Amino acid sequence: MLASRRQEAEKMGVPPQLIEDILRRTMRESYASEKDSGFKCLNPELRSVVIVGGKGQLGGLFGRMFTLSGYEVKVLGSQDWDRADEILDGAGLVVVTVPIHLTNGVIERLGNLPEDCILCDLTSIKSKPLQAMLDVHKGPVVGLHPMFGPDVASLAKQVIVHCNGRGEEKYQWLLEQFAIWGASYVTLMPLNTITA
C-alpha cells in the first residue's frame, strides 16, 4: 500500500516521503487507539483461550491482546496445576508461553485437550517443542516465535514466525488475528527440515 501511494504522490508532484510519513503516523495512531479500545475478533465462536504461563510478561502481553479482541482468556500459571483440568476444560486455543527449559515438560502435561483445540507455543526454538506438541495432541498444532520482547508498546510492525504442525486450515484465523493486531507473520520451513 505504501509503495502504491508513493507512486501516486510522485505522479501528482507531491514528495513521496511526505505521503509515506503521513500514512505511517496514521497507522501508528490507529494501532495505539485500538490497543486501548479493542480489536476485531476473527473467531467469535472460539471457546476459551488458555495462556499457559500467562502470568509472565509475554503470556500477559498475548493475554491482553486476546482480551482486547473479545476472546475469553484463562491463565494457567505454575501455581495452578492442581486446577489444570478445570482451566483447560473446553479450551479452543492453548498457548504455551513458559521459559524454554520448561516448555517440553509443560507440553507433555497437556494430553487431555479437546481434539479440535489449537495447541501452540511461543518459544524461540521450534523443532523440539513442535514435535512435543504433535506427540501429545492429535488436533491442530502450530509453533510460534514472536521476534520481539514483551515490552513492545504494540504489535504494530512486529514479526511472528510460525511453523506449521498440523491442521493449518484450523488455525489460519489465528495468523490473521495477529495481522489485525498489526503484526506480520512469516512461515518457517516444514518440520522435517528444522534443525534449531
Buried (B, 14 or more C-beta within 10 A) or exposed (E): EEEEBBEEBEEEEEEBEEBBEEBEEEBBEEBBEBBEEEBEBBBEEBBBBBBBBBBBEBBBBBBBBBBBBBBEBBBBBEEBEEEBEEBBBEBBBBBBBBEEEBBBEBBEBBEEBBEEBBBBBBBEBBBBBBBBBBEBBBBBBBBBBBEBEBEBEBBBBBBBBBBBBBBBEBBEBBBBBBEBBBBBBEEBEEBEEBEE
